Amino acid sequence: MKTAAVSELKAKLSEFLGQVKAGNEVLITDRGRPVARLVPISAATTVKEALSTLEKQGLIKIGSGKLPKNFWTMPRAEDRQGLVLKALLEEREEGR
């Protein structure tokens, strides 16, 4: 399996897609840590299968896809310390 940093993937996307089309997998890393894997479409699981697996592992709960009737009138959560904004700005600085 080929490994590529995010920056390398950005610069050579066509080359890596060619490798994937040929049946190879590419492991994507961000600062040396694996974050994603490019696999040929035939080897990839469907989104529904992947979500089902995550739900069985207790990592997520699949919703009904419907919002509560009063969703748009519900009060917003408070973030008095500004932690959400801080996290957003940090992500933008890191280029994620």
C-alpha positions in Angstrom: 0.0 0.0 0.0 1.3 3.4 -1.0 1.4 6.2 1.7 1.0 9.9 0.9 0.9 13.0 3.0 -2.0 15.3 2.5 0.3 17.9 0.9 1.6 15.3 -1.5 -1.9 14.1 -2.3 -2.9 17.7 -3.2 0.0 18.1 -5.5 -0.3 14.7 -7.2 -4.0 13.8 -7.0 -4.2 12.6 -10.6 -1.2 10.3 -10.1 -2.7 8.8 -6.9 -6.1 8.4 -8.5 -4.4 6.5 -11.4 -2.9 4.1 -8.8 -6.3 3.6 -7.2 -7.9 2.9 -10.6 -5.2 0.3 -11.1 -6.4 -1.5 -8.0 -4.0 -0.1 -5.4 -4.8 1.4 -2.1 -3.3 4.7 -0.9 -3.0 5.6 2.8 -3.3 9.3 3.5 -1.4 10.8 6.4 -1.6 14.1 8.2 1.6 15.0 10.1 2.6 11.3 10.0 -0.8 10.0 11.4 -3.1 8.0 9.1 -6.3 9.8 8.5 -7.9 8.2 5.4 -7.6 5.5 2.8 -8.2 5.7 -0.9 -9.5 2.4 -2.2 -10.9 1.3 -5.6 -14.6 1.6 -5.7 -15.2 -2.1 -5.9 -13.3 -2.6 -2.7 -15.0 0.2 -0.8 -17.9 -0.5 1.4 -21.1 1.5 0.9 -21.9 4.4 3.2 -24.8 2.5 4.6 -22.7 -0.5 5.4 -20.0 1.6 7.0 -22.5 3.5 9.2 -24.1 0.3 10.2 -20.8 -1.1 11.3 -20.0 2.0 13.3 -23.5 1.8 15.0 -22.9 -1.8 15.9 -19.6 -0.8 17.5 -21.5 1.7 19.6 -19.6 4.6 18.1 -22.5 6.4 16.5 -26.3 6.4 16.5 -28.1 6.6 13.2 -30.8 9.1 13.3 -34.2 9.0 11.6 -33.3 11.8 9.2 -36.2 14.0 10.5 -35.8 17.0 12.7 -38.1 17.6 15.7 -41.1 19.8 14.9 -39.8 22.6 17.1 -36.2 22.4 15.9 -36.0 25.9 14.4 -37.6 27.5 17.5 -35.4 25.6 20.1 -33.0 27.8 22.0 -29.4 27.7 20.9 -26.8 26.1 23.2 -24.7 28.7 25.0 -20.9 28.8 24.6 -20.0 31.5 27.1 -16.3 30.7 26.9 -16.2 30.8 23.1 -14.7 27.3 22.9 -16.6 26.5 19.6 -15.3 29.6 17.9 -11.8 29.0 19.2 -11.8 25.4 17.8 -13.1 26.6 14.5 -10.4 29.3 14.1 -7.7 26.8 15.1 -9.0 24.3 12.4 -8.9 27.1 9.8 -5.3 28.0 10.8 -4.2 24.4 10.5 -5.8 24.1 7.1 -8.1 21.2 7.9 
